[in-house]
Amino acid sequence: MKSISLLSAVAALALVAGAAEAQTINSGQLLQGNVRAQLNAVVSTVRADLSATAAAIGNGFGADGTTGPAINNIQLFSGNATSILNSVVLDVNGDVSQLSTAIANRSSISTDAMEGRINNLQNANNGPTAILNTAVENVGGDMSATAAAISNAASINSRLSMVNSGQNNEADVTASVESLVRNVAGKTTITAGAIGNVVSVTGF
């Protein structure tokens, strides 16, 4: 019953806003299953740069335009988002960049100006998990390794009149990095970041 009522609310929002103004954008996303990304890589003797990414994202919404009366975004995620990156990297002449990221809900809204409102609602019942296990040796440039787990993320860049954003996370968020690094000529950066809710509003 809970899922039915939430979907009905999304449909009602789209109907009312659409009748008021044809340019209104309404987006409703519901995912009850799991998303999983796993990358296992053994790489050696690279003459240029090396990039390796495992990314698991439940719901994603993006809007990029000039102007409009309203943007309404609702994202509901009740599954598990898991990303796993296992790697062995040897003898790279350039830079090495490795990323394992798991996100339940992500939205990005960019407009020149908004006559009306930007409404963003995100809910995650289960927390994401990002895991990175790596062994790196002999890198001629920089080396970065990042595990990032985020439940709800919203980025809004607009000269807006009003923004309403609500984010709810109801579970643990986990990011883990295990690394063995040797002989890196440049800068070495190793990061494990776990974030429940984050929103950024700029441009007003």
C-alpha positions as CSV (number, residue, x, y, z in Angstrom):
1,M,0.0,0.0,0.0
2,K,2.8,2.4,0.7
3,S,4.3,2.1,-2.8
4,I,0.9,2.6,-4.4
5,S,0.2,5.8,-2.5
6,L,3.6,7.2,-3.3
7,L,3.2,6.6,-7.0
8,S,-0.3,8.2,-6.9
9,A,1.2,11.3,-5.3
10,V,3.7,11.6,-8.1
11,A,1.0,11.2,-10.7
12,A,-1.1,13.8,-9.0
13,L,1.8,16.3,-8.9
14,A,2.4,15.8,-12.6
15,L,-1.3,16.3,-13.5
16,V,-1.8,19.5,-11.5
17,A,1.5,21.2,-12.5
18,G,1.1,20.2,-16.2
19,A,-2.3,21.7,-16.3
20,A,-1.1,25.0,-14.9
21,E,1.9,25.4,-17.3
22,A,3.0,23.2,-20.2
23,Q,6.7,24.0,-19.6
24,T,6.7,22.5,-16.1
25,I,9.0,19.5,-15.7
26,N,7.7,16.7,-13.4
27,S,9.9,13.6,-12.7
28,G,9.0,10.7,-10.4
29,Q,11.3,7.7,-10.0
30,L,10.7,4.6,-7.8
31,L,13.2,1.7,-7.6
32,Q,12.6,-1.2,-5.3
33,G,15.3,-3.5,-6.7
34,N,19.0,-3.6,-6.2
35,V,21.7,-2.1,-8.3
36,R,25.3,-3.6,-8.3
37,A,28.4,-2.7,-10.2
38,Q,31.6,-4.8,-9.9
39,L,34.9,-4.3,-11.7
40,N,37.8,-6.7,-11.4
41,A,40.9,-5.5,-13.2
42,V,44.5,-6.5,-13.5
43,V,46.5,-4.0,-15.6
44,S,50.2,-3.7,-16.4
45,T,52.5,-1.7,-18.7
46,V,50.4,1.4,-19.6
47,R,52.2,4.1,-21.5
48,A,49.5,6.8,-20.9
49,D,46.9,7.3,-18.1
50,L,44.7,4.7,-16.5
51,S,41.1,5.2,-15.2
52,A,39.0,2.5,-13.6
53,T,35.4,3.1,-12.4
54,A,32.6,1.0,-10.8
55,A,29.4,3.0,-10.4
56,A,26.0,1.8,-9.1
57,I,23.2,4.5,-9.1
58,G,19.6,3.8,-8.1
59,N,17.7,6.9,-9.4
60,G,19.3,9.7,-11.5
61,F,17.6,12.9,-12.7
62,G,19.1,15.8,-14.7
63,A,17.6,19.0,-16.1
64,D,19.6,21.6,-18.0
65,G,17.9,24.5,-19.6
66,T,17.3,28.3,-19.9
67,T,14.1,29.1,-18.0
68,G,10.8,27.7,-16.8
69,P,8.0,28.0,-14.2
70,A,8.7,24.9,-12.2
71,I,10.7,21.7,-11.8
72,N,9.4,18.9,-9.6
73,N,11.6,15.9,-8.8
74,I,10.7,12.9,-6.6
75,Q,13.0,10.0,-6.1
76,L,12.3,6.9,-4.0
77,F,14.8,4.1,-3.5
78,S,14.2,1.0,-1.4
79,G,16.8,-1.4,-2.7
80,N,20.6,-1.8,-2.2
81,A,23.2,0.1,-4.2
82,T,26.6,-1.6,-4.2
83,S,29.8,-0.9,-6.1
84,I,32.9,-3.0,-5.8
85,L,36.3,-2.3,-7.5
86,N,39.1,-4.8,-7.2
87,S,42.3,-4.0,-9.0
88,V,46.0,-4.7,-9.4
89,V,47.8,-1.9,-11.3
90,L,51.5,-2.2,-12.3
91,D,53.8,0.1,-14.3
92,V,51.8,3.0,-15.5
93,N,53.7,6.0,-17.1
94,G,50.9,8.5,-16.6
95,D,48.2,9.1,-13.9
96,V,46.1,6.4,-12.2
97,S,42.5,7.2,-11.2
98,Q,40.2,4.7,-9.5
99,L,36.7,5.3,-8.3
100,S,34.1,3.0,-6.7
101,T,30.8,5.0,-6.2
102,A,27.4,3.9,-5.0
103,I,24.5,6.4,-5.0
104,A,20.8,5.8,-4.1
105,N,19.3,9.0,-5.5
106,R,21.0,11.8,-7.5
107,S,19.6,14.9,-9.1
108,S,21.2,17.7,-11.0
109,I,19.3,20.9,-12.0
110,S,20.8,23.8,-13.9
111,T,18.9,26.7,-15.4
112,D,19.6,30.3,-16.3
113,A,16.5,31.6,-14.4
114,M,13.4,30.2,-12.8
115,E,10.1,32.1,-12.6
116,G,8.6,29.5,-10.2
117,R,9.9,26.9,-7.8
118,I,12.3,24.0,-7.8
119,N,11.0,21.1,-5.7
120,N,13.3,18.2,-4.9
121,L,12.3,15.2,-2.7
122,Q,14.6,12.2,-2.2
123,N,14.1,9.2,0.1
124,A,16.4,6.2,0.6
125,N,15.3,3.2,2.7
126,N,18.6,1.3,2.4
127,G,22.1,2.8,2.5
128,P,24.6,2.4,-0.3
129,T,27.9,0.6,-0.1
130,A,31.1,1.4,-2.0
131,I,34.2,-0.8,-1.7
132,L,37.6,-0.4,-3.3
133,N,40.5,-2.9,-3.0
134,T,43.6,-2.0,-4.9
135,A,47.4,-2.7,-5.2
136,V,49.3,-0.2,-7.2
137,E,53.0,-0.1,-8.0
138,N,55.3,2.0,-10.2
139,V,53.3,5.0,-11.4
140,G,54.9,7.8,-13.3
141,G,52.3,10.4,-12.5
142,D,49.6,11.0,-9.8
143,M,47.6,8.2,-8.1
144,S,44.1,8.6,-6.7
145,A,41.8,5.9,-5.2
146,T,38.3,6.8,-4.0
147,A,35.3,4.9,-2.5
148,A,32.2,7.2,-2.3
149,A,28.8,6.1,-0.9
150,I,26.0,8.7,-1.0
151,S,22.3,8.1,-0.1
152,N,20.8,11.4,-1.5
153,A,22.6,14.0,-3.5
154,A,21.1,17.1,-5.1
155,S,22.9,19.9,-7.0
156,I,20.9,23.0,-8.0
157,N,22.4,25.9,-10.0
158,S,19.9,28.6,-10.9
159,R,18.8,32.2,-10.5
160,L,15.6,30.9,-8.9
161,S,12.7,32.4,-7.0
162,M,12.3,29.5,-4.5
163,V,13.7,26.1,-3.9
164,N,12.3,23.3,-1.6
165,S,14.5,20.3,-0.9
166,G,13.7,17.4,1.3
167,Q,16.1,14.4,1.8
168,N,15.6,11.3,4.0
169,N,18.0,8.5,4.6
170,E,17.0,5.5,6.8
171,A,20.0,3.2,6.8
172,D,23.8,2.9,7.1
173,V,26.1,4.4,4.4
174,T,29.4,2.5,4.0
175,A,32.6,3.4,2.1
176,S,35.7,1.2,2.4
177,V,39.2,1.4,0.9
178,E,42.0,-1.1,1.3
179,S,45.1,-0.2,-0.6
180,L,48.8,-1.1,-1.1
181,V,50.7,1.6,-2.9
182,R,54.4,1.7,-3.9
183,N,56.6,3.8,-6.0
184,V,54.4,6.7,-7.1
185,A,56.3,9.7,-8.7
186,G,53.5,12.2,-8.3
187,K,50.8,12.9,-5.7
188,T,48.9,10.1,-4.0
189,T,45.4,10.6,-2.8
190,I,43.3,7.9,-1.1
191,T,39.8,8.7,0.1
192,A,36.8,6.8,1.6
193,G,33.7,9.0,1.9
194,A,30.3,8.1,3.2
195,I,27.5,10.7,3.1
196,G,23.9,10.4,4.0
197,N,22.3,13.6,2.6
198,V,23.9,16.4,0.7
199,V,22.4,19.4,-1.2
200,S,24.2,22.2,-3.0
201,V,22.4,25.4,-4.2
202,T,24.3,28.0,-6.2
203,G,23.7,30.7,-8.7
204,F,21.0,32.8,-7.0
